[in-house]
Amino acid sequence: MSVKAEPSSDTAVVIPAYNEEATIRDVAERALAQLPWVIVVDDGSTDGTVEKLQGLPVVLLRNEHNSGKAATLSHGLNCAVSDGARAVITLDGDGQHRPEDIPSLLATARRHPDALAIAARLLDIENAPKARLFANRFADFWISWAGGRWVQDSQSGFRLYPAKLIEAVTINHDRTHGFVFESEIIIEALRQGFGCEATPIASIYRHGARKSHFRPVADITRIVLMVAGKLFRWGFYPRGLWQALKTRPR
């Protein structure tokens, strides 16, 4: 089901949302203050997420059943591009991403128009939970190896995708892929010649926020298994490891 508005910008904001009634209106309003074309993809929420968006000029897409983040993101990205977006920004609906950082991503995209721009949580990282920080850096290493270039904060879902990257890269987005989707698309984008640029932003970890849908142990394990499978098929890609380590920031 889809409620559509006429796009008035060539950059769309896509916000996947699952049971985000506490934060989704605030996030959507702040995103609208940055860009006029905001798409919220409701992933079969069972709370008041959809009702909280009433009266806002957003495009509302709805999954009839909870389908997982990979399918939800893919739905939003493809709808934006099919409606004429030249770039798509993704951010989460739980308030952990500041829509006010969107101009920084746009600035990175202007400097690197063919690159995936990642809003990397590189500022104030001492505030990050240690277990989450370790898991993210562990994933960075594996994804950088497979991509052949060092990637900073590979687990950040706050990104800007050029439309031609979305059109060129096909990733499995079934329910089992969940958070794997956002890792695999980095690898495949790099291997197809797209860049990957970090935009430093501050880390936000709100007290009293709902528990993250991301499960550090289970999801990082799935990501590592996905990368390990690729490396095995590619003969462990020693050149990729060398290139990644060579481009790692000091």
PyMOL commands that set and color helices and strands:
alter all, ss='L'
color gray80, all
select helices_A, chain A and resi 24-32+51-53+69-82+99-111+125-127+130-147+163-168+175-177+180-191+216-233+238-246
alter helices_A, ss='H'
color red, helices_A
select strands_A, chain A and resi 2-3+11-17+38-43+59-63+87-90+115-123+159-162+195-202
alter strands_A, ss='S'
color yellow, strands_A
deselect
rebuild
show_as cartoon
